[in-house]
Amino acid sequence: MSTIPVSKETKKLLESIKGDKAWDEFLNELASMALTEKRFKHRKKMQKLLEMGYDETRVRKWAREY
């Protein structure tokens, strides 16, 4: 068991969201949702790159470098 220091305002907000769940269960669920969202955004970005032609992707990469 460990503690994580947070402000009173943050704890109050999290408690209002967590409901009757245990902190461990709630935080695991919150982390899982964040990872799911992050993966979704990465998949969307990859899909966009796959839909672009090779030359367009190469030009965008070059433009980012300079």
PDB file of N, CA, C and O in Angstrom:
ATOM      1  N   MET A   1       0.851  -1.174   0.000  1.00  0.00           N
ATOM      2  CA  MET A   1       0.000   0.000   0.000  1.00  0.00           C
ATOM      3  C   MET A   1       0.891   1.230   0.000  1.00  0.00           C
ATOM      4  O   MET A   1       1.929   1.253   0.662  1.00  0.00           O
ATOM      5  N   SER A   2       0.485   2.248  -0.742  1.00  0.00           N
ATOM      6  CA  SER A   2       1.234   3.496  -0.783  1.00  0.00           C
ATOM      7  C   SER A   2       0.258   4.661  -0.869  1.00  0.00           C
ATOM      8  O   SER A   2      -0.939   4.469  -1.086  1.00  0.00           O
ATOM      9  N   THR A   3       0.772   5.846  -0.699  1.00  0.00           N
ATOM     10  CA  THR A   3      -0.063   7.038  -0.803  1.00  0.00           C
ATOM     11  C   THR A   3       0.422   7.904  -1.956  1.00  0.00           C
ATOM     12  O   THR A   3       1.602   7.895  -2.308  1.00  0.00           O
ATOM     13  N   ILE A   4      -0.497   8.641  -2.529  1.00  0.00           N
ATOM     14  CA  ILE A   4      -0.176   9.561  -3.614  1.00  0.00           C
ATOM     15  C   ILE A   4      -0.686  10.939  -3.174  1.00  0.00           C
ATOM     16  O   ILE A   4      -1.893  11.122  -3.011  1.00  0.00           O
ATOM     17  N   PRO A   5       0.208  11.897  -2.981  1.00  0.00           N
ATOM     18  CA  PRO A   5      -0.260  13.214  -2.545  1.00  0.00           C
ATOM     19  C   PRO A   5      -0.960  13.964  -3.681  1.00  0.00           C
ATOM     20  O   PRO A   5      -0.420  14.103  -4.779  1.00  0.00           O
ATOM     21  N   VAL A   6      -2.169  14.441  -3.393  1.00  0.00           N
ATOM     22  CA  VAL A   6      -2.932  15.259  -4.335  1.00  0.00           C
ATOM     23  C   VAL A   6      -3.579  16.398  -3.553  1.00  0.00           C
ATOM     24  O   VAL A   6      -3.753  16.316  -2.337  1.00  0.00           O
ATOM     25  N   SER A   7      -3.928  17.445  -4.265  1.00  0.00           N
ATOM     26  CA  SER A   7      -4.582  18.571  -3.596  1.00  0.00           C
ATOM     27  C   SER A   7      -5.984  18.161  -3.142  1.00  0.00           C
ATOM     28  O   SER A   7      -6.549  17.181  -3.628  1.00  0.00           O
ATOM     29  N   LYS A   8      -6.532  18.933  -2.198  1.00  0.00           N
ATOM     30  CA  LYS A   8      -7.879  18.651  -1.701  1.00  0.00           C
ATOM     31  C   LYS A   8      -8.906  18.753  -2.820  1.00  0.00           C
ATOM     32  O   LYS A   8      -9.864  17.980  -2.870  1.00  0.00           O
ATOM     33  N   GLU A   9      -8.698  19.717  -3.723  1.00  0.00           N
ATOM     34  CA  GLU A   9      -9.635  19.904  -4.830  1.00  0.00           C
ATOM     35  C   GLU A   9      -9.633  18.694  -5.763  1.00  0.00           C
ATOM     36  O   GLU A   9     -10.686  18.238  -6.208  1.00  0.00           O
ATOM     37  N   THR A  10      -8.430  18.179  -6.055  1.00  0.00           N
ATOM     38  CA  THR A  10      -8.316  17.008  -6.927  1.00  0.00           C
ATOM     39  C   THR A  10      -8.959  15.792  -6.276  1.00  0.00           C
ATOM     40  O   THR A  10      -9.682  15.044  -6.933  1.00  0.00           O
ATOM     41  N   LYS A  11      -8.701  15.592  -4.993  1.00  0.00           N
ATOM     42  CA  LYS A  11      -9.290  14.449  -4.289  1.00  0.00           C
ATOM     43  C   LYS A  11     -10.805  14.546  -4.285  1.00  0.00           C
ATOM     44  O   LYS A  11     -11.493  13.548  -4.499  1.00  0.00           O
ATOM     45  N   LYS A  12     -11.325  15.734  -4.045  1.00  0.00           N
ATOM     46  CA  LYS A  12     -12.777  15.934  -4.034  1.00  0.00           C
ATOM     47  C   LYS A  12     -13.378  15.603  -5.400  1.00  0.00           C
ATOM     48  O   LYS A  12     -14.415  14.945  -5.479  1.00  0.00           O
ATOM     49  N   LEU A  13     -12.733  16.054  -6.469  1.00  0.00           N
ATOM     50  CA  LEU A  13     -13.203  15.770  -7.825  1.00  0.00           C
ATOM     51  C   LEU A  13     -13.171  14.264  -8.101  1.00  0.00           C
ATOM     52  O   LEU A  13     -14.144  13.702  -8.603  1.00  0.00           O
ATOM     53  N   LEU A  14     -12.058  13.618  -7.776  1.00  0.00           N
ATOM     54  CA  LEU A  14     -11.933  12.177  -8.012  1.00  0.00           C
ATOM     55  C   LEU A  14     -12.948  11.383  -7.190  1.00  0.00           C
ATOM     56  O   LEU A  14     -13.525  10.415  -7.685  1.00  0.00           O
ATOM     57  N   GLU A  15     -13.163  11.782  -5.953  1.00  0.00           N
ATOM     58  CA  GLU A  15     -14.146  11.086  -5.116  1.00  0.00           C
ATOM     59  C   GLU A  15     -15.548  11.200  -5.693  1.00  0.00           C
ATOM     60  O   GLU A  15     -16.337  10.260  -5.599  1.00  0.00           O
ATOM     61  N   SER A  16     -15.865  12.346  -6.289  1.00  0.00           N
ATOM     62  CA  SER A  16     -17.198  12.519  -6.874  1.00  0.00           C
ATOM     63  C   SER A  16     -17.383  11.630  -8.107  1.00  0.00           C
ATOM     64  O   SER A  16     -18.506  11.245  -8.432  1.00  0.00           O
ATOM     65  N   ILE A  17     -16.295  11.309  -8.783  1.00  0.00           N
ATOM     66  CA  ILE A  17     -16.367  10.463  -9.979  1.00  0.00           C
ATOM     67  C   ILE A  17     -16.334   8.982  -9.611  1.00  0.00           C
ATOM     68  O   ILE A  17     -17.033   8.180 -10.232  1.00  0.00           O
ATOM     69  N   LYS A  18     -15.544   8.609  -8.625  1.00  0.00           N
ATOM     70  CA  LYS A  18     -15.305   7.194  -8.324  1.00  0.00           C
ATOM     71  C   LYS A  18     -16.505   6.476  -7.734  1.00  0.00           C
ATOM     72  O   LYS A  18     -16.635   5.263  -7.896  1.00  0.00           O
ATOM     73  N   GLY A  19     -17.381   7.197  -7.056  1.00  0.00           N
ATOM     74  CA  GLY A  19     -18.559   6.558  -6.481  1.00  0.00           C
ATOM     75  C   GLY A  19     -18.176   5.551  -5.406  1.00  0.00           C
ATOM     76  O   GLY A  19     -17.372   5.858  -4.526  1.00  0.00           O
ATOM     77  N   ASP A  20     -18.754   4.339  -5.473  1.00  0.00           N
ATOM     78  CA  ASP A  20     -18.538   3.311  -4.450  1.00  0.00           C
ATOM     79  C   ASP A  20     -17.329   2.414  -4.733  1.00  0.00           C
ATOM     80  O   ASP A  20     -17.041   1.508  -3.951  1.00  0.00           O
ATOM     81  N   LYS A  21     -16.639   2.647  -5.809  1.00  0.00           N
ATOM     82  CA  LYS A  21     -15.497   1.796  -6.170  1.00  0.00           C
ATOM     83  C   LYS A  21     -14.340   2.026  -5.202  1.00  0.00           C
ATOM     84  O   LYS A  21     -14.200   3.098  -4.614  1.00  0.00           O
ATOM     85  N   ALA A  22     -13.518   0.994  -5.054  1.00  0.00           N
ATOM     86  CA  ALA A  22     -12.280   1.139  -4.289  1.00  0.00           C
ATOM     87  C   ALA A  22     -11.327   2.002  -5.110  1.00  0.00           C
ATOM     88  O   ALA A  22     -11.413   2.036  -6.337  1.00  0.00           O
ATOM     89  N   TRP A  23     -10.417   2.701  -4.425  1.00  0.00           N
ATOM     90  CA  TRP A  23      -9.482   3.576  -5.125  1.00  0.00           C
ATOM     91  C   TRP A  23      -8.674   2.811  -6.160  1.00  0.00           C
ATOM     92  O   TRP A  23      -8.474   3.296  -7.274  1.00  0.00           O
ATOM     93  N   ASP A  24      -8.211   1.630  -5.806  1.00  0.00           N
ATOM     94  CA  ASP A  24      -7.398   0.840  -6.730  1.00  0.00           C
ATOM     95  C   ASP A  24      -8.185   0.508  -7.998  1.00  0.00           C
ATOM     96  O   ASP A  24      -7.683   0.668  -9.111  1.00  0.00           O
ATOM     97  N   GLU A  25      -9.404   0.052  -7.820  1.00  0.00           N
ATOM     98  CA  GLU A  25     -10.258  -0.285  -8.966  1.00  0.00           C
ATOM     99  C   GLU A  25     -10.527   0.956  -9.817  1.00  0.00           C
ATOM    100  O   GLU A  25     -10.441   0.904 -11.044  1.00  0.00           O
ATOM    101  N   PHE A  26     -10.851   2.066  -9.161  1.00  0.00           N
ATOM    102  CA  PHE A  26     -11.151   3.308  -9.871  1.00  0.00           C
ATOM    103  C   PHE A  26      -9.954   3.813 -10.665  1.00  0.00           C
ATOM    104  O   PHE A  26     -10.093   4.177 -11.832  1.00  0.00           O
ATOM    105  N   LEU A  27      -8.775   3.836 -10.036  1.00  0.00           N
ATOM    106  CA  LEU A  27      -7.585   4.343 -10.721  1.00  0.00           C
ATOM    107  C   LEU A  27      -7.155   3.434 -11.859  1.00  0.00           C
ATOM    108  O   LEU A  27      -6.690   3.919 -12.890  1.00  0.00           O
ATOM    109  N   ASN A  28      -7.303   2.117 -11.692  1.00  0.00           N
ATOM    110  CA  ASN A  28      -7.012   1.190 -12.789  1.00  0.00           C
ATOM    111  C   ASN A  28      -7.952   1.433 -13.966  1.00  0.00           C
ATOM    112  O   ASN A  28      -7.528   1.423 -15.122  1.00  0.00           O
ATOM    113  N   GLU A  29      -9.222   1.649 -13.665  1.00  0.00           N
ATOM    114  CA  GLU A  29     -10.200   1.933 -14.717  1.00  0.00           C
ATOM    115  C   GLU A  29      -9.873   3.252 -15.417  1.00  0.00           C
ATOM    116  O   GLU A  29      -9.959   3.338 -16.642  1.00  0.00           O
ATOM    117  N   LEU A  30      -9.503   4.263 -14.664  1.00  0.00           N
ATOM    118  CA  LEU A  30      -9.152   5.568 -15.215  1.00  0.00           C
ATOM    119  C   LEU A  30      -7.916   5.470 -16.121  1.00  0.00           C
ATOM    120  O   LEU A  30      -7.887   6.046 -17.209  1.00  0.00           O
ATOM    121  N   ALA A  31      -6.906   4.738 -15.661  1.00  0.00           N
ATOM    122  CA  ALA A  31      -5.690   4.547 -16.459  1.00  0.00           C
ATOM    123  C   ALA A  31      -5.998   3.772 -17.732  1.00  0.00           C
ATOM    124  O   ALA A  31      -5.474   4.088 -18.800  1.00  0.00           O
ATOM    125  N   SER A  32      -6.842   2.766 -17.618  1.00  0.00           N
ATOM    126  CA  SER A  32      -7.218   1.967 -18.785  1.00  0.00           C
ATOM    127  C   SER A  32      -7.943   2.820 -19.819  1.00  0.00           C
ATOM    128  O   SER A  32      -7.691   2.692 -21.017  1.00  0.00           O
ATOM    129  N   MET A  33      -8.835   3.680 -19.366  1.00  0.00           N
ATOM    130  CA  MET A  33      -9.554   4.567 -20.282  1.00  0.00           C
ATOM    131  C   MET A  33      -8.591   5.531 -20.962  1.00  0.00           C
ATOM    132  O   MET A  33      -8.731   5.805 -22.154  1.00  0.00           O
ATOM    133  N   ALA A  34      -7.618   6.047 -20.221  1.00  0.00           N
ATOM    134  CA  ALA A  34      -6.633   6.967 -20.800  1.00  0.00           C
ATOM    135  C   ALA A  34      -5.798   6.260 -21.859  1.00  0.00           C
ATOM    136  O   ALA A  34      -5.539   6.825 -22.921  1.00  0.00           O
ATOM    137  N   LEU A  35      -5.373   5.025 -21.580  1.00  0.00           N
ATOM    138  CA  LEU A  35      -4.590   4.260 -22.564  1.00  0.00           C
ATOM    139  C   LEU A  35      -5.410   3.946 -23.807  1.00  0.00           C
ATOM    140  O   LEU A  35      -4.905   4.019 -24.927  1.00  0.00           O
ATOM    141  N   THR A  36      -6.664   3.601 -23.609  1.00  0.00           N
ATOM    142  CA  THR A  36      -7.549   3.312 -24.738  1.00  0.00           C
ATOM    143  C   THR A  36      -7.681   4.534 -25.639  1.00  0.00           C
ATOM    144  O   THR A  36      -7.606   4.421 -26.862  1.00  0.00           O
ATOM    145  N   GLU A  37      -7.876   5.699 -25.033  1.00  0.00           N
ATOM    146  CA  GLU A  37      -7.994   6.943 -25.794  1.00  0.00           C
ATOM    147  C   GLU A  37      -6.700   7.253 -26.545  1.00  0.00           C
ATOM    148  O   GLU A  37      -6.729   7.665 -27.705  1.00  0.00           O
ATOM    149  N   LYS A  38      -5.573   7.052 -25.878  1.00  0.00           N
ATOM    150  CA  LYS A  38      -4.270   7.309 -26.495  1.00  0.00           C
ATOM    151  C   LYS A  38      -4.053   6.378 -27.693  1.00  0.00           C
ATOM    152  O   LYS A  38      -3.586   6.811 -28.746  1.00  0.00           O
ATOM    153  N   ARG A  39      -4.392   5.115 -27.524  1.00  0.00           N
ATOM    154  CA  ARG A  39      -4.250   4.150 -28.624  1.00  0.00           C
ATOM    155  C   ARG A  39      -5.160   4.509 -29.788  1.00  0.00           C
ATOM    156  O   ARG A  39      -4.765   4.396 -30.948  1.00  0.00           O
ATOM    157  N   PHE A  40      -6.383   4.942 -29.479  1.00  0.00           N
ATOM    158  CA  PHE A  40      -7.327   5.336 -30.519  1.00  0.00           C
ATOM    159  C   PHE A  40      -6.758   6.489 -31.344  1.00  0.00           C
ATOM    160  O   PHE A  40      -6.827   6.472 -32.573  1.00  0.00           O
ATOM    161  N   LYS A  41      -6.197   7.487 -30.667  1.00  0.00           N
ATOM    162  CA  LYS A  41      -5.608   8.623 -31.374  1.00  0.00           C
ATOM    163  C   LYS A  41      -4.438   8.194 -32.252  1.00  0.00           C
ATOM    164  O   LYS A  41      -4.291   8.677 -33.375  1.00  0.00           O
ATOM    165  N   HIS A  42      -3.602   7.283 -31.739  1.00  0.00           N
ATOM    166  CA  HIS A  42      -2.471   6.797 -32.531  1.00  0.00           C
ATOM    167  C   HIS A  42      -2.950   5.996 -33.744  1.00  0.00           C
ATOM    168  O   HIS A  42      -2.394   6.122 -34.835  1.00  0.00           O
ATOM    169  N   ARG A  43      -3.992   5.166 -33.544  1.00  0.00           N
ATOM    170  CA  ARG A  43      -4.537   4.400 -34.670  1.00  0.00           C
ATOM    171  C   ARG A  43      -5.089   5.331 -35.741  1.00  0.00           C
ATOM    172  O   ARG A  43      -4.901   5.101 -36.935  1.00  0.00           O
ATOM    173  N   LYS A  44      -5.774   6.388 -35.300  1.00  0.00           N
ATOM    174  CA  LYS A  44      -6.339   7.350 -36.243  1.00  0.00           C
ATOM    175  C   LYS A  44      -5.232   8.037 -37.038  1.00  0.00           C
ATOM    176  O   LYS A  44      -5.358   8.232 -38.247  1.00  0.00           O
ATOM    177  N   LYS A  45      -4.147   8.402 -36.353  1.00  0.00           N
ATOM    178  CA  LYS A  45      -3.012   9.037 -37.014  1.00  0.00           C
ATOM    179  C   LYS A  45      -2.360   8.077 -38.013  1.00  0.00           C
ATOM    180  O   LYS A  45      -2.018   8.472 -39.128  1.00  0.00           O
ATOM    181  N   MET A  46      -2.191   6.821 -37.608  1.00  0.00           N
ATOM    182  CA  MET A  46      -1.598   5.823 -38.501  1.00  0.00           C
ATOM    183  C   MET A  46      -2.495   5.588 -39.717  1.00  0.00           C
ATOM    184  O   MET A  46      -2.006   5.457 -40.838  1.00  0.00           O
ATOM    185  N   GLN A  47      -3.795   5.536 -39.492  1.00  0.00           N
ATOM    186  CA  GLN A  47      -4.726   5.347 -40.603  1.00  0.00           C
ATOM    187  C   GLN A  47      -4.603   6.484 -41.607  1.00  0.00           C
ATOM    188  O   GLN A  47      -4.614   6.261 -42.818  1.00  0.00           O
ATOM    189  N   LYS A  48      -4.486   7.703 -41.095  1.00  0.00           N
ATOM    190  CA  LYS A  48      -4.346   8.871 -41.962  1.00  0.00           C
ATOM    191  C   LYS A  48      -3.058   8.770 -42.784  1.00  0.00           C
ATOM    192  O   LYS A  48      -3.052   9.072 -43.977  1.00  0.00           O
ATOM    193  N   LEU A  49      -1.969   8.344 -42.138  1.00  0.00           N
ATOM    194  CA  LEU A  49      -0.702   8.186 -42.855  1.00  0.00           C
ATOM    195  C   LEU A  49      -0.792   7.087 -43.916  1.00  0.00           C
ATOM    196  O   LEU A  49      -0.240   7.226 -45.007  1.00  0.00           O
ATOM    197  N   LEU A  50      -1.487   6.000 -43.591  1.00  0.00           N
ATOM    198  CA  LEU A  50      -1.630   4.903 -44.551  1.00  0.00           C
ATOM    199  C   LEU A  50      -2.470   5.319 -45.760  1.00  0.00           C
ATOM    200  O   LEU A  50      -2.257   4.831 -46.870  1.00  0.00           O
ATOM    201  N   GLU A  51      -3.414   6.216 -45.536  1.00  0.00           N
ATOM    202  CA  GLU A  51      -4.261   6.672 -46.635  1.00  0.00           C
ATOM    203  C   GLU A  51      -3.528   7.635 -47.562  1.00  0.00           C
ATOM    204  O   GLU A  51      -3.894   7.786 -48.727  1.00  0.00           O
ATOM    205  N   MET A  52      -2.492   8.284 -47.039  1.00  0.00           N
ATOM    206  CA  MET A  52      -1.702   9.199 -47.872  1.00  0.00           C
ATOM    207  C   MET A  52      -0.812   8.398 -48.816  1.00  0.00           C
ATOM    208  O   MET A  52      -0.459   7.252 -48.541  1.00  0.00           O
ATOM    209  N   GLY A  53      -0.476   8.996 -49.876  1.00  0.00           N
ATOM    210  CA  GLY A  53       0.466   8.362 -50.783  1.00  0.00           C
ATOM    211  C   GLY A  53       1.870   8.416 -50.203  1.00  0.00           C
ATOM    212  O   GLY A  53       2.144   9.199 -49.293  1.00  0.00           O
ATOM    213  N   TYR A  54       2.744   7.594 -50.724  1.00  0.00           N
ATOM    214  CA  TYR A  54       4.129   7.526 -50.244  1.00  0.00           C
ATOM    215  C   TYR A  54       4.824   8.875 -50.376  1.00  0.00           C
ATOM    216  O   TYR A  54       5.480   9.324 -49.436  1.00  0.00           O
ATOM    217  N   ASP A  55       4.691   9.521 -51.512  1.00  0.00           N
ATOM    218  CA  ASP A  55       5.360  10.796 -51.739  1.00  0.00           C
ATOM    219  C   ASP A  55       4.878  11.872 -50.776  1.00  0.00           C
ATOM    220  O   ASP A  55       5.682  12.646 -50.256  1.00  0.00           O
ATOM    221  N   GLU A  56       3.580  11.926 -50.537  1.00  0.00           N
ATOM    222  CA  GLU A  56       3.019  12.928 -49.625  1.00  0.00           C
ATOM    223  C   GLU A  56       3.543  12.705 -48.205  1.00  0.00           C
ATOM    224  O   GLU A  56       3.863  13.667 -47.506  1.00  0.00           O
ATOM    225  N   THR A  57       3.632  11.457 -47.781  1.00  0.00           N
ATOM    226  CA  THR A  57       4.158  11.135 -46.455  1.00  0.00           C
ATOM    227  C   THR A  57       5.616  11.539 -46.360  1.00  0.00           C
ATOM    228  O   THR A  57       6.046  12.093 -45.348  1.00  0.00           O
ATOM    229  N   ARG A  58       6.377  11.263 -47.408  1.00  0.00           N
ATOM    230  CA  ARG A  58       7.795  11.609 -47.413  1.00  0.00           C
ATOM    231  C   ARG A  58       7.987  13.121 -47.336  1.00  0.00           C
ATOM    232  O   ARG A  58       8.871  13.599 -46.624  1.00  0.00           O
ATOM    233  N   VAL A  59       7.170  13.870 -48.058  1.00  0.00           N
ATOM    234  CA  VAL A  59       7.252  15.329 -48.047  1.00  0.00           C
ATOM    235  C   VAL A  59       6.916  15.862 -46.649  1.00  0.00           C
ATOM    236  O   VAL A  59       7.596  16.763 -46.158  1.00  0.00           O
ATOM    237  N   ARG A  60       5.888  15.323 -46.008  1.00  0.00           N
ATOM    238  CA  ARG A  60       5.513  15.778 -44.664  1.00  0.00           C
ATOM    239  C   ARG A  60       6.646  15.505 -43.670  1.00  0.00           C
ATOM    240  O   ARG A  60       6.937  16.343 -42.817  1.00  0.00           O
ATOM    241  N   LYS A  61       7.281  14.342 -43.776  1.00  0.00           N
ATOM    242  CA  LYS A  61       8.389  14.013 -42.885  1.00  0.00           C
ATOM    243  C   LYS A  61       9.535  14.998 -43.112  1.00  0.00           C
ATOM    244  O   LYS A  61      10.136  15.490 -42.157  1.00  0.00           O
ATOM    245  N   TRP A  62       9.826  15.276 -44.355  1.00  0.00           N
ATOM    246  CA  TRP A  62      10.900  16.210 -44.679  1.00  0.00           C
ATOM    247  C   TRP A  62      10.576  17.595 -44.137  1.00  0.00           C
ATOM    248  O   TRP A  62      11.454  18.271 -43.600  1.00  0.00           O
ATOM    249  N   ALA A  63       9.317  18.024 -44.273  1.00  0.00           N
ATOM    250  CA  ALA A  63       8.907  19.350 -43.811  1.00  0.00           C
ATOM    251  C   ALA A  63       9.039  19.458 -42.290  1.00  0.00           C
ATOM    252  O   ALA A  63       9.400  20.521 -41.785  1.00  0.00           O
ATOM    253  N   ARG A  64       8.757  18.388 -41.556  1.00  0.00           N
ATOM    254  CA  ARG A  64       8.894  18.408 -40.099  1.00  0.00           C
ATOM    255  C   ARG A  64      10.351  18.545 -39.687  1.00  0.00           C
ATOM    256  O   ARG A  64      10.654  19.183 -38.679  1.00  0.00           O
ATOM    257  N   GLU A  65      11.248  17.956 -40.452  1.00  0.00           N
ATOM    258  CA  GLU A  65      12.666  17.981 -40.111  1.00  0.00           C
ATOM    259  C   GLU A  65      13.280  19.356 -40.312  1.00  0.00           C
ATOM    260  O   GLU A  65      14.270  19.698 -39.665  1.00  0.00           O
ATOM    261  N   TYR A  66      12.689  20.157 -41.221  1.00  0.00           N
ATOM    262  CA  TYR A  66      13.276  21.469 -41.538  1.00  0.00           C
ATOM    263  C   TYR A  66      12.359  22.586 -41.256  1.00  0.00           C
ATOM    264  O   TYR A  66      12.713  23.745 -41.472  1.00  0.00           O
TER     265      TYR A  66
END
